């Protein structure tokens, strides 16, 4: 067994547009860092890069003039980096370097246990993400089809680099990764317009090559064909000749690959129908638009595919006219789940990656979390402490013997990691993983032990340290938390798991409460593509749930829940009932309405 004091999981360099390439040099090994465009280079190491040196070297090659190139050597002393503190920025002349480094040694022996994250417990999501770190999607569409805005809306980014909708910019083999959401990888292809005749063979070859990849992470997980809805009266066509040919002949290539036809710019059709039916009082604009879509979009595609059933959805990606994105997300997730899972194993890394990558539909994330929780080995099997996972936790809550020697904080910490991994917020500062937020959640869960009918502490959401004029000035408001820092009042948190009575209550409350808080946070921040998560936004979502009748109802339901040790699945069913309740969306909407209109992009300290 060998080990190393340093592991690198992420590196990013931002500089000027004259930078042509960047190489990372560690010892005698040199690795190329992937270009992202605009002077940005980025690499995430799914298997952490281990090294023993106290210094990293970057070779930065620039183009000074047309034929003159220079290479600059940049050294980073690791004394400048604090291990285990998330991504840290180191500034050098003309460039910013972002690193994520760990100092914990990991075993390099094949098949040996992964590094423990909470007292020897390893999150389920760690293994799932290792098998498939990114959802790999191919998007095909002609120039002007609206691919960039579609990708940005669905995956919560604002710099995907989808060919900028200019012909000739995209190379289908180049996987594009957004720094704002590195849980998906995009392959972009131009359409089949005149002059793009060779693109047909390129796309087919790419799809066939990806099918042959031995590892699931390198295979193609989904395909979106994007066609702008044509306005026939303006002489527009849905399909060019090349597109018709491709659809007619692509059946074999696309076999077993989840494929969705996406009719983009649906809002344009709605406006056209509104104008056309303006003088008809009884006209149903939505019904007319759907009929038009069926006649001029769906049926032509079906004819090309020889009446083969197609998955299709109409979308609009404009910020003020968004529609259909939730349908596209659900349709894609369901198709991916059907293709990559079986009845005996509903937890495949590909649907998990798809659920985590999208930032549109919270229900998909919650369902993915439930699928992880429901899938488990039979309980009579002996459980290795190194392979404990969320699914075992959820179904073993009634038995303390499975976690002998672990504290409640150990066990809750791994569950916390699993749940926030599913939600995949743009959280470069890792506020959701911080000790402060974890402590807040433990303090909230401790309320489940409070006497029935007791009310939560007052949660005045904001304290303004500025004067207000004609309109409330809330940009400098401080969000006040209902708890003091730390866990001094939670006596059971450091108790050994098996010594705690009614341990299932704390576990159930933690899973449900954290899921609901993140559901509210997603509604508050999920649609803000590319914007970093702030502590202020987290505190607002936390307070909104803590002060709600929703939390009181959940805690009371958990207090009243009765089970027997032989019916451990009842716990899983109760958790599923609480997190997928039919009134979940209504509760989220109510919570959002109760939040004061503050600037959620402005950050602040947890306590201050």
N, C-alpha and C positions, 0 to 999 in steps of 0.2 A: 504494500500500500504506500502511495506517495501522496504528499500534500503540499500546498503552496500557500503563502500568507496572503496573497492577493487574488481576487477574481474580478474581472471586468465584465459587466453585463450590458453596458450601453456606452457609446461614444458618439458625439456629434460635433461637427466643426462648422461654424458660420463665418464666412469672409466675403471678399469681393467677387464679382462675376468673372474675374480673370483667372480664377483658380480652375485648373483643368482636372487635376486628380490629387487624391490624398492617400498616402499609405501609412499604416500603423506598423511600427517596428517594435517588436518585443524580443529581446535577446537576438538570436540569429534568424528569427522568423519575421516575414513581411506580409502584411495583409492589406488588401485594397479596401477602402471605405466607400460605400455606395453613394454615388451622386444623386441628389434630390432636385437639383436645379437652383438657379439663383445664388450660386456660391455656397450652397449648403450640402454637407456630406454627413451621412448617418449610418450607423451599424448597430443593431441589437443582437447580442450573442445569446441565443436561446440556451445553448450550453455554455456556461460562463467560461471566459478565457482566463485560464490560470497562468500565473507567472510569478517569479520570485524576485524580479528586479525591483529596485526602489524608484525606477524612472521609466516613463514611457516616451517614445520618440515618434513624432509625426513628420513625414516628408510631404511638404506642400509644393506642388508644381504649378507655377503660374505662367501665363502667356503675356510677355511684355509687349512684343510687337508681333507682326505676322509670323516671323520665322524665329524670333528669339524667345527662348523659354528659360526660366530660372527655377531652381529647386531650393526651398528654404527648409531647414531642419529646426523643428520646434520641440523642445524638451519640457516635459511636465514632471516635476518632482512630486512624488506621492505624499510628501510631507505636507503639501498644500491641500490634500484631500482628506476629509473625515470619513472613514469607512462606515458603511451602514446608515448614512444620513441622506439617502436618496440621491437624486441627480444634482450635481454641483457644477457651477460655471467658473471656469478659470479664464481670465482675460490675458491675452497676449497682444502684441502689436498687430493691429488690423484683423485679428481673428478672435472669436470666442469659442472656447472648447468646453463642452459639457460631458461630464463623466459620471458613471454610477459604479462604485467600487465597493467590494466587500472584503473584509479581512479574515472571514471565517474559512478555515480550510475545508475542502471537500475531498472525499475519496475519489480516486481515479480508477479504482478497480471496477471492471464491468460487472453489472448486476448487484453492486453493493448499494445499501440504502442511501437515499438522498439526505442531504443535510437537514437536520431537524430545525424547525422554526419556532416551536413552543415547547421547550422541555422534552424534546424527543418525538413530538407529534408533527406529522407532515400533512399539509392541506391536500385534499383531493385535487383541487384545481392546479396545483403545481405539476402533477403528472399529466393532466389533460392538456395544459398549455405546452408542456414539453413535447407531447406527441403532435400537437397541431397549434403552434403559437399564433398563427394568423389565418383568418378566413380568406381564401384565395378566390377571387372573382374576376371573370372576363366580361368586359362591357364592350359591346359592338354597336357602332352607330355612326352615321355620316356626320360631316361637319355641320354644326349648328343644331344637332339633335338634343342639346341640353344635358349632355352627360356630366359635365363638370358640376353644374348646380344640383343634379340628382344625387351624385356621389356625396357632395358636401352636406346635403340635407339628411341623407340616410345615415351617414357615418359620422356626422357631427364634426366636420372639418371645414376649413376655408382655404386650404392650399393643397388640393390633391394633385395638381399638376396634370390633369387629364388632357394632355395635348393642347390645352388652351383653346380647344375647338378650332385649331388651325390645321389644314391638311399637311401631311408629311411630318408632323411633329412627333407622333407616337411610334414606338417600336413595341410590338406586342410581347416580345420576350422580356422586356424590361419591367420588372415588378416595381410598382410605385408604392411607397410607404409614407404615410403622412406622419409628421412628428407630433401631431395633435391626437392621433389615434393609430397606434402601431399594432392594433389587433386585427387589421385586415391588410391584404396586399392586392393591389389593383393591376390588372393587365388591360391595357386600353388598345382597341383596334379601331381604325377608321372604317367607314362603311364600304360600299361597293359602287361608288359613283364612277362615271366615265373617267378614265385615266387611272383608275385604281384596280385594273383588271387582275394584277398579280396578287391582290390582297386576298382573293378567294383561297388560293393555294396556301398562302401564309397562315390564314386563320385555321384552316383544316389541319395543316401540318402541326401547328401549335397545340391544338386540341388533342390530336392523336399522340403527340409526344408526351403531353402531361398525363394521359391515361396510362402510359407505360412506366411512370415514375414508381419506384418500389415503396416509397414512404408516403403515408397519407398526407403529410404536411405539404408535400411538393405536387400533389395532384390538384386538378381543377375542381373546385367545390360547387361552383354555380356559374351560369352564363345569363347575362341580360342582353337581349336584343332591343335596342332603343330606336323607335320610329316616331318622329313628330306627327301628330294628328294633322292630316292634310285638309285644307279647305278646298273642296273640289271646285267650287264656284270661282276660285282664283286661279284655276288651272294647275293646282298642286297635285302631286302624285305621292302615294304611300310608299311604293316600291320602285326602285330603279331596276333595270334588267338584271344587273349583277346580284342584287339582293334576292330577286325571285329565284335565280339559278341556285344561289347558295341554299336558300330554304328548301328548295326541291330536292337537293342532293346531300343535305347535311344530316339526314336522319341517322345514318350509321355512326357518323363521327360524334353526334350528341347523345347517343344511346347511353342511358344510365347516368347522365350528367343533368342535374336539376337546371332547367332552362325556363326562363320567363320572358315573354314578349312584353315590353314596356312601351305603351303609347304615351309619349311625353307631350307637354304643352297643352294639356287638356283645358286649361283655363282660357286659352285662345278660342277653342271650340265653343265653350260656354258663352263667351262674349259674342261670337258670331251668331249663335242661336238666339241669344237675347235680342239682337238687332233685327234678325229675320222675323221674329215672332212678336215684335213690339206692338203691332197693331191687332194682335189676337189676344183678347183679355183672358181667355181660359187656357192659354197655352201653358203647358208644363215644360219649362226649360230643361230641367234635369232629364225628364223622360225623352224629350226630343233629342237631346245630346246623346243619351245612351243608345237610342235607335240609330242615330247617325254613326256612332262608333261601331255598332254591330255590323252595319251595312258596308261601310267604307274602310273599315280597319280589320275587324275580327274575321269577317268572311273571306276577304282576299288572302289573309295569312293561312286560313284553313284550306283554301283551294291550293295554295302552294305546297302545303304539307299533306295534300290528298286526304282531307277531312280528318287528319289526325287531331286528337284532342290537344289543345294547347293551353298552357297557363298564361293568362294575360291580365294586365291591369292598366288603367289609365291614370296618369299622375300629372300633377302640377307642382313645380318646385319653387315657384316664386314665393318669397317670404310672406307676402300678404295674401296669397291665394293658394297656400299649400293644401293639397288633397291627394288621397290615394297612396301616400307614403307608408301609412300604417298597413294598408292592404298589401302593398308590395313586400314589406318586411315580413308580415305573417305568412304570405304565400311562399316566399323564399325559404323561411325557416321550416315550414311544414314540409316542403319538398326536399330540403336537405336532410331533415330528420328521417323522412321515409327512405331516402337513398342510402344513408350511412348508419342506420341503426337496425336492430332486430328486436323481436319481442322479448328475447332472453337478455338483451343488453340495450337499454334505452339511453345509456350514457356513453355516447360516442364523442370523441374530441372535436369532430367537425361541427355538429349542431351546437355544441358548447361554444366553439369559436364564432359561429354565426350569430348566436344570441349576444355574446359579449361585444362583438364588433359594432352592431347596429346601435344607433342612439335615437330611435324613433319610438319604439313600442316597449314600454316597461313591462307589459304583460308577458312578452316573450322572454324577458330576462327572468321574471319570477317563475315562469313555467320551466325554464332550463334549470333553475335552482331546485325546484321541486323534483324534477327528474333525477338530479344527482342525489337528492335526499331519499328518494324511493328505491333506488337501485342499490341492493346490498347483497353480500354473501349471506347464506343461512347463518342464523345466530348461534347455532351449536358449534360452529367452527371456532377454533382457537384463533385469537386475533393478535398478530404481531404488533407490538407497540410502534414499530417504525412504519406500519402501513395503516394506522388509524386514519380515517378520512371522514369527511362530512357525512357521507351516507351511513357509515357505521355509527357515528355520533347520533344521528337523528333516530336511528332505530334501536339504539342501545341505551336510551336515556333512562329506562326503568331499572337498569342493572348497574350497580356501582362497581362490580368486580372487573368489568372490562377496562377500567381506567385506573386501576390500583397504582398509587404512587404519584399520580398527576394532580395538580391543584386545579381548582375551578378556573383560575386565571389562565392556566395553560390551555385547557380545553376550549374555553370561550375565545381565546386568542386565535386558535386555528379556524374556528367557525367564522370569526370576523374576517379573516383573510379570504376564506372561500367566498363569502357573500359579496364583499366589495370587488372581488375579482370578476364576478359575473356582471356587475353593473358597469365597470370599466368607464369611470368618469375621466375626463382630462384633468388629471391631478398630479402634475409634475412635482409639486412640493410634498406629495404623499401625506396630505393632511388627514385623509380618511384612515390611514394606517398609523397615525400618530398615537402616542400614549395618551395625549389629552382627549382625543375623540373616543378612544377605547374606554377610558375612565368614565367619560360622560355616559356611554351606553351601559356600563356596569351599574352606575348610580341610578339610571332610569329603570333598569331591570330590578333593582332592589326594591322598587316601589311595589312589586308584585307581592312582597311580604307584608305590606302595610295593611292595617285593618280595613275591612270592607267599608266603603263609604267615605274613607278619608280622601281629601282632595289634594292634588299636587300643589307644590309651592307656587306662589304668584310668579308669573313669567312675563313681566313687562318687557316687551320685545326690544325696545330701543331706548337709549338715553341720548338725547342730542346735546352736544357740547357747543352748539352754535345757535345764533339767533335765527328766527325765521321771518321772512318777508311776507309778501302777498301769497306766496306758495310755500309749503313746508320745505325747508332745506334739510334733506335727510342724508346727504352725501357723507357727513361727518358723524352720523349717529353711531353709538356704540351698542351692540347687541348684548344684552345682559343674560347670562346663563343662570339656570335655577340652582346650580350646585357650585360649591367651592371646588377648587382644584384638588385632585387626589381621591383616594378611596378609603379615607379614615373611617367613614361611617358604614362601610360595607364589610361586616366582620367575616362573612363566609368566603370572601374572594380568594384568600390564601389557604383555605381549608382543603384537605385532601378530598378528592371527588367522592370516595366511598364513605366518608364520614358524614356527609351532608344529607339531612332528611329532605324529602320532597325536592330532590335535585332536578327532577324533570321540569319543575316549574321555572327554575332559572334558565334552563336551556331553551325551553319553549319560548319564554318571554324574550330572550336575547335574539333568537332567530326571527321572530315575528316583529319585534320592535325595530331592529336594525333594518329589516326589509321595508317596513313602512316609512321609516325616516328617509331611506334612500329613494323610495318611491316619490315622496314629497320633494326631495332635492332634485330628482330627475325632472319633475314637472317645473321646478323653479329654474333649473340651469340646463337641462338636457338639450333644449333647442337652440342654445347659443353656440353655434358651430365655431370651434377653434378657440373658445375663451376658457382661460384657466379657472379651475375651481378655487374658491376663496374660503377662508375660515368664516367670514361673515355669512356667506350663503349656507354653509353647513350649520352654523349656529341658528340661523333663521328656521331652517327645516327642522332641526332638533326641537327648538322651542315650540314650533307650530304643532308638532305631534305631541309633545309632552303636555301642552295645555289643552289638548283636544279631548272630547268625549270618546274619540276613537281609541286612544290609549287606555282610558278607563274601562271601556267595554272589553278590550283584549285582555287586560289584566284580570278583570273579574271573571271572564270566561275561563282563563287558565286556573284561577283559584278554585273554581267550581268543578274543574275537570277531574274525573275519577277514572282510574284504570287499574288493571291487575298486572302483576309482573309477567304473566303468561300472554298478555295482549299488548305487546310492545308496538305492534303496527297501529294500534289506536292512537298513539302519540303522533306518529307520522300523519295519520289521517286528520288529526286535530290541527296540526301545524298547517297542513294544506288547506283546510277549511278556513283558517284565520287569514292566511296570506292571499288567498284567492277568493275572498268573500265577494259576493255580488255587488255590495255597496262600496267596494274599494275605491273606484274612480270618484264616486260622490264624496267620500271622505277626503281624498286628495284635493279635489276641487275646493272643498270647504276650507281645508287647511291653507291652501294658496291664497284664497280670498282674505283670510285673516292676517296675512303677513303685511306689515307696513311697507309703503313704497320707498324702499331704500336702494341705494346703488350696490348691487351684489358683486360688481367687479372690483370694488374697493376692498382691500384686505385689512385685517386687523388682528390683534393678538387674541388668544382664546379668553384670557382674563385681563381686564384693564379698564 
